[in-house]
Amino acid sequence: MFHLIFATPALVVIARWLAPLGLPLAAKGGLAVLLLLASQFHLWNRLSSGSVFAPEFPRAVVLALNWAFGAIALLAVLQIVLDLGALATAVAQRSPVAIPDGARLAAAGLAGLLAAIGVAGAARVPPVRDVAVAIPGLPPAFEGYRLLQLTDLHLSRLFPAPWARAVVARANAAGADLIVVTGDFIDGSVAMRREDVAPLAALRAPDGVYAIPGNHEYFFDYPAWMAHLAGLGLRLLPNAHAVLARGEAQVVLAGVTDASAPAAGEAGPDLAAALAGAPPGAPVVLLDHQPRGAKRAAARGVALQLSGHTHGGMILGLDRLVARGNNGFVSGAYEVGGMTLYVGNGTGIWPGFALRLGRPSEMTRFTLRAAAP
């Protein structure tokens, strides 16, 4: 069923774009086969690694497959737009309207160009995005405190060690007091990704580097990954907290596990456990990979929740559908019951659909300010 769903755009392109073209039947047949093969990108991923989430091909091949899959999906949408336009014109003129081959070929060229732009945007090392956040009750000693969020790195054949080193260098140069990683570090097992995650050991910030798991860590032996990431020097907060101090002033940094954990036989997110023993009255910054539980966090008095998971919706328009699956939260800052929720677009992206159009990747530097009384 999974692979049939991903074949649907190719079937639309074959039926509505390719079939009416004035090409020899043999050429159409060959193109149809190529389209169907490209649409099964995720099947080839599974055959290469045992998982649809981890393509084990050279990076150039992964980029090419993402481009081809993206071009097919975009062409399917553009062809539907052409069909609707032809239908509206036919109704207005009360006569059939044929879509010329030139329009079909132009749509294909546009789809290919947009897919190339989208893959290039997804594969880049992202810039630092600055966001100021007002925190109720923030102690004066923490005024101007800077926190850098990385999220959804998806280290893989698409985002290998050289990319990770560049991300680490840019993160370290951001001058943050604290670095946090809000899950989805990898796509692949520890054996597959050992070299790709090794650069994370070089992340540095005065108050340390803290992290939580995302849903993808549960796809690839969660205990092994938690042990390996801890061995790289990351301080993990699975349903736990740490206290940041500036003299007598304190801020609580809490983390929870991912909502997908119970399906993998692991402990699900438990904010009560994460905050157990936290100093009363100290503002709470929560790390939660998925943003959908933000209202519950706000009800518990959390001041700032940092999430990822959605990749910002990846493409304008598609982001509206992604938002519907995440309680309306998909990209950027939201005010939720007196709490600020920030959903990062992602530093990387899942290599099974690596396109970004209008939803750029980012690493996010937050500057904390005291909220006005």
Wavefront OBJ file of the C-alpha trace (Angstrom):
o trace
v 0.000 0.000 0.000
v 2.838 2.397 0.902
v 4.527 1.936 -2.476
v 1.209 2.113 -4.346
v 0.480 5.494 -2.748
v 3.846 6.832 -3.868
v 3.202 5.497 -7.388
v 0.007 7.566 -7.690
v 1.681 10.777 -9.018
v 3.464 8.731 -11.688
v 0.192 7.103 -12.726
v -1.407 10.562 -13.037
v 1.518 11.750 -15.160
v 1.373 8.658 -17.382
v -2.398 8.873 -17.917
v -2.875 12.636 -18.204
v 0.497 13.989 -19.395
v 2.317 11.238 -21.291
v -0.508 9.359 -23.003
v -1.861 12.377 -24.971
v 1.603 13.481 -26.169
v 2.306 13.096 -29.863
v 5.131 10.601 -29.378
v 5.661 7.127 -30.856
v 4.128 4.357 -28.773
v 7.536 2.813 -28.042
v 8.829 6.143 -26.676
v 5.752 6.484 -24.479
v 6.212 2.957 -23.198
v 9.849 3.573 -22.331
v 9.030 6.829 -20.553
v 6.195 5.160 -18.643
v 8.567 2.498 -17.355
v 11.107 5.141 -16.275
v 8.400 7.117 -14.487
v 7.191 4.048 -12.602
v 10.758 3.074 -11.658
v 11.469 6.582 -10.341
v 8.204 6.602 -8.392
v 9.393 3.550 -6.479
v 12.308 5.423 -4.880
v 11.257 4.177 -1.444
v 11.168 0.564 -2.585
v 14.757 0.936 -3.809
v 15.609 2.426 -0.410
v 14.206 -0.643 1.325
v 16.124 -2.982 -0.961
v 19.347 -1.033 -0.347
v 19.177 -0.930 3.459
v 16.156 -2.836 4.747
v 14.294 0.416 5.493
v 12.403 2.909 3.347
v 13.868 5.618 5.582
v 17.535 5.007 4.762
v 18.675 5.090 1.117
v 22.123 3.478 1.013
v 23.216 4.829 -2.353
v 25.959 7.338 -3.193
v 24.887 10.900 -2.377
v 24.662 11.849 -6.066
v 22.200 8.993 -6.640
v 20.098 10.010 -3.623
v 19.974 13.588 -4.927
v 19.002 12.369 -8.414
v 16.275 10.086 -7.083
v 14.833 12.891 -4.959
v 14.886 15.184 -7.982
v 13.112 12.610 -10.161
v 10.515 11.793 -7.513
v 9.918 15.482 -6.834
v 9.636 16.328 -10.528
v 7.023 13.602 -10.991
v 4.985 14.839 -8.020
v 5.157 18.457 -9.172
v 4.316 17.535 -12.772
v 1.258 15.626 -11.552
v 0.059 18.781 -9.780
v 0.791 20.994 -12.792
v -0.989 18.582 -15.128
v -4.066 18.639 -12.906
v -3.955 22.456 -13.094
v -3.781 22.241 -16.907
v -6.703 19.808 -16.969
v -8.814 22.058 -14.743
v -7.964 25.050 -16.903
v -8.947 23.138 -20.056
v -12.184 22.000 -18.430
v -13.093 25.536 -17.363
v -12.335 26.833 -20.865
v -14.397 24.052 -22.457
v -17.365 24.847 -20.217
v -17.084 28.553 -21.014
v -16.789 27.936 -24.782
v -19.207 24.989 -24.796
v -16.754 23.018 -26.922
v -13.901 20.575 -26.259
v -10.457 22.045 -25.611
v -7.243 20.156 -26.307
v -4.106 20.895 -24.312
v -1.252 21.443 -26.810
v 1.941 19.433 -26.507
v 3.838 22.683 -25.973
v 1.918 23.383 -22.775
v 2.546 19.849 -21.526
v 6.272 20.083 -22.254
v 6.461 23.496 -20.597
v 4.824 22.016 -17.494
v 7.406 19.225 -17.471
v 10.248 21.716 -17.784
v 8.846 23.817 -14.933
v 8.405 20.736 -12.738
v 12.000 19.677 -13.374
v 13.309 23.165 -12.591
v 11.287 23.479 -9.383
v 12.410 20.025 -8.270
v 16.064 20.985 -8.831
v 15.600 24.188 -6.809
v 13.804 22.226 -4.093
v 16.499 19.553 -3.783
v 19.269 22.166 -3.724
v 17.447 24.042 -0.962
v 16.981 20.852 1.050
v 20.605 19.712 0.754
v 22.302 22.980 1.747
v 23.986 23.786 5.050
v 21.379 26.172 6.479
v 22.038 29.685 7.783
v 21.377 30.809 11.340
v 17.934 32.325 11.823
v 17.544 34.766 14.720
v 14.375 34.771 16.825
v 13.714 36.821 19.956
v 11.447 35.230 22.575
v 9.768 36.947 25.527
v 9.825 34.706 28.615
v 7.515 35.487 31.554
v 9.477 35.674 34.791
v 12.873 35.415 33.106
v 15.523 36.265 35.731
v 17.586 39.379 34.886
v 20.723 37.244 34.832
v 19.322 35.401 31.788
v 18.379 38.543 29.851
v 19.887 38.144 26.382
v 20.644 34.437 26.889
v 21.226 32.768 23.523
v 20.095 29.249 22.708
v 20.728 27.522 19.377
v 18.329 24.839 18.127
v 19.269 22.154 15.619
v 16.523 19.766 14.637
v 15.821 17.019 12.102
v 19.423 16.548 11.001
v 18.570 13.196 9.368
v 22.244 12.276 9.009
v 22.367 9.800 6.149
v 23.858 9.293 2.711
v 22.176 12.602 1.800
v 23.607 14.384 4.865
v 26.973 12.665 5.439
v 29.968 13.537 7.588
v 31.186 16.546 5.520
v 27.736 18.151 5.776
v 27.615 17.394 9.508
v 31.042 18.997 10.008
v 29.880 22.144 8.218
v 26.748 22.292 10.381
v 28.809 21.855 13.549
v 31.234 24.594 12.489
v 28.383 27.020 11.818
v 26.624 26.090 15.069
v 29.767 26.595 17.128
v 30.378 29.949 15.436
v 26.878 31.168 16.363
v 28.061 32.167 19.834
v 25.154 30.547 21.683
v 25.218 29.920 25.421
v 23.509 26.572 24.890
v 22.928 24.206 21.949
v 19.940 21.855 21.802
v 19.040 19.164 19.264
v 15.328 18.349 19.125
v 15.438 14.889 17.586
v 15.636 12.979 14.311
v 19.417 12.818 14.303
v 19.689 9.980 11.815
v 18.305 7.655 9.196
v 20.090 4.339 9.605
v 21.609 2.088 12.232
v 24.618 2.951 14.388
v 26.784 0.776 12.133
v 25.534 2.617 9.036
v 25.816 6.144 10.464
v 28.783 5.956 12.836
v 31.047 8.142 10.681
v 28.258 10.564 9.768
v 27.333 11.368 13.387
v 30.952 11.539 14.619
v 31.244 15.315 13.930
v 28.516 15.997 16.512
v 31.088 15.281 19.219
v 32.655 18.652 18.312
v 29.530 20.706 19.166
v 30.474 23.221 21.861
v 28.600 25.775 23.973
v 29.360 27.219 27.435
v 26.308 25.567 29.011
v 26.632 22.365 27.014
v 24.762 20.481 24.300
v 21.436 18.847 25.210
v 19.190 16.637 23.105
v 16.051 14.541 22.916
v 15.094 11.721 20.537
v 12.820 12.133 17.545
v 10.614 9.485 15.984
v 13.349 8.292 13.603
v 15.606 7.191 16.463
v 12.928 4.605 17.314
v 13.073 3.172 13.782
v 16.725 2.124 14.210
v 17.383 0.529 17.637
v 16.588 3.338 20.059
v 18.707 2.040 22.992
v 21.773 1.705 20.775
v 21.348 5.225 19.437
v 20.814 6.790 22.855
v 23.975 5.124 24.143
v 25.956 6.178 21.080
v 24.781 9.806 21.158
v 25.557 10.034 24.863
v 29.026 8.710 24.072
v 29.522 11.660 21.708
v 29.041 14.020 24.650
v 25.410 14.997 24.118
v 23.406 15.268 27.336
v 20.140 13.483 26.696
v 16.889 14.501 28.392
v 14.376 11.656 27.873
v 11.574 12.684 30.276
v 14.164 14.517 32.347
v 15.410 18.033 33.026
v 18.538 20.017 33.742
v 18.857 23.293 35.632
v 20.708 26.182 34.016
v 22.112 28.608 36.558
v 23.498 32.123 36.587
v 24.406 32.632 40.205
v 21.170 32.187 42.151
v 19.021 32.601 39.023
v 17.701 29.437 37.385
v 16.014 28.269 34.177
v 14.776 24.704 33.726
v 15.584 22.885 30.477
v 13.276 19.873 30.173
v 12.949 17.188 27.521
v 10.488 14.439 26.683
v 10.646 11.336 24.536
v 8.780 11.127 21.236
v 5.104 10.305 20.867
v 6.057 7.293 18.708
v 8.016 5.672 21.559
v 5.271 3.346 22.912
v 4.924 1.688 19.492
v 8.606 0.721 19.800
v 8.154 -0.584 23.339
v 9.781 2.462 24.927
v 8.543 5.040 27.434
v 6.305 7.680 25.893
v 6.539 11.416 26.561
v 5.905 12.229 30.231
v 6.111 15.924 31.069
v 5.282 15.314 34.725
v 8.282 13.010 35.042
v 10.443 15.468 33.110
v 9.612 18.277 35.561
v 9.721 16.193 38.747
v 12.015 17.907 41.228
v 12.469 21.038 39.116
v 12.907 24.250 41.143
v 9.520 25.935 41.555
v 9.089 29.301 39.901
v 11.922 28.874 37.419
v 10.914 29.400 33.771
v 10.751 26.152 31.803
v 12.107 25.604 28.283
v 10.785 22.304 26.907
v 12.289 20.189 24.138
v 9.593 18.081 22.444
v 10.262 16.735 18.952
v 6.619 16.881 17.855
v 4.648 20.130 18.307
v 1.179 18.608 18.590
v 1.211 18.457 22.419
v 1.903 22.169 22.862
v -1.413 22.911 24.580
v -0.675 20.355 27.302
v 2.763 21.879 27.827
v 1.268 25.360 28.096
v -1.205 24.102 30.690
v 1.745 22.875 32.776
v 3.283 26.345 32.786
v 6.026 25.825 30.199
v 7.318 29.184 28.936
v 8.934 28.064 25.659
v 8.581 24.816 23.713
v 11.036 23.986 20.934
v 9.949 21.387 18.384
v 10.687 20.170 14.868
v 9.340 17.073 13.076
v 7.278 18.866 10.398
v 10.231 20.119 8.297
v 8.181 23.300 8.011
v 5.800 21.502 5.671
v 8.567 21.357 3.018
v 6.560 23.053 0.252
v 4.167 26.000 0.392
v 0.688 24.560 0.003
v 1.750 21.139 1.240
v 2.521 22.815 4.573
v -1.222 23.283 5.121
v -1.722 19.514 4.974
v 1.230 18.901 7.299
v -0.232 21.418 9.747
v -3.511 19.481 9.871
v -1.609 16.427 11.105
v 0.142 18.435 13.834
v -2.738 20.273 15.519
v -2.200 23.262 13.240
v 1.486 23.756 14.093
v 3.927 23.503 11.201
v 6.500 26.325 11.000
v 7.717 29.219 13.107
v 6.414 30.807 16.304
v 2.971 30.353 17.845
v 1.388 31.745 20.995
v -0.264 28.845 22.814
v -2.004 29.596 26.091
v 0.636 32.093 27.209
v 3.492 29.833 26.037
v 5.650 30.395 22.962
v 5.905 27.362 20.692
v 8.571 27.410 18.019
v 8.522 24.764 15.297
v 11.834 24.682 13.450
v 11.781 24.000 9.725
v 14.613 21.527 10.208
v 18.360 21.704 9.770
v 18.211 18.695 7.438
v 15.258 16.745 6.079
v 14.170 13.150 5.535
v 16.145 11.842 2.526
v 13.019 10.114 1.222
v 11.416 13.442 0.224
v 14.150 16.060 0.181
v 12.494 19.073 -1.405
v 12.044 22.564 -0.005
v 10.111 25.292 -1.782
v 9.238 28.300 0.349
v 10.061 26.513 3.620
v 13.858 26.882 3.984
v 16.015 24.854 6.339
v 17.425 26.605 9.374
v 19.377 26.443 12.581
v 17.643 28.802 14.979
v 19.307 31.128 17.482
v 16.907 32.282 20.175
v 17.595 35.346 22.287
v 15.632 35.258 25.544
v 14.080 38.483 26.821
v 11.964 39.114 29.888
v 8.289 39.478 28.999
v 6.678 42.772 29.955
v 4.601 42.485 33.142
l 1 2 3 4 5 6 7 8 9 10 11 12 13 14 15 16 17 18 19 20 21 22 23 24 25 26 27 28 29 30 31 32 33 34 35 36 37 38 39 40 41 42 43 44 45 46 47 48 49 50 51 52 53 54 55 56 57 58 59 60 61 62 63 64 65 66 67 68 69 70 71 72 73 74 75 76 77 78 79 80 81 82 83 84 85 86 87 88 89 90 91 92 93 94 95 96 97 98 99 100 101 102 103 104 105 106 107 108 109 110 111 112 113 114 115 116 117 118 119 120 121 122 123 124 125 126 127 128 129 130 131 132 133 134 135 136 137 138 139 140 141 142 143 144 145 146 147 148 149 150 151 152 153 154 155 156 157 158 159 160 161 162 163 164 165 166 167 168 169 170 171 172 173 174 175 176 177 178 179 180 181 182 183 184 185 186 187 188 189 190 191 192 193 194 195 196 197 198 199 200 201 202 203 204 205 206 207 208 209 210 211 212 213 214 215 216 217 218 219 220 221 222 223 224 225 226 227 228 229 230 231 232 233 234 235 236 237 238 239 240 241 242 243 244 245 246 247 248 249 250 251 252 253 254 255 256 257 258 259 260 261 262 263 264 265 266 267 268 269 270 271 272 273 274 275 276 277 278 279 280 281 282 283 284 285 286 287 288 289 290 291 292 293 294 295 296 297 298 299 300 301 302 303 304 305 306 307 308 309 310 311 312 313 314 315 316 317 318 319 320 321 322 323 324 325 326 327 328 329 330 331 332 333 334 335 336 337 338 339 340 341 342 343 344 345 346 347 348 349 350 351 352 353 354 355 356 357 358 359 360 361 362 363 364 365 366 367 368 369 370 371 372 373
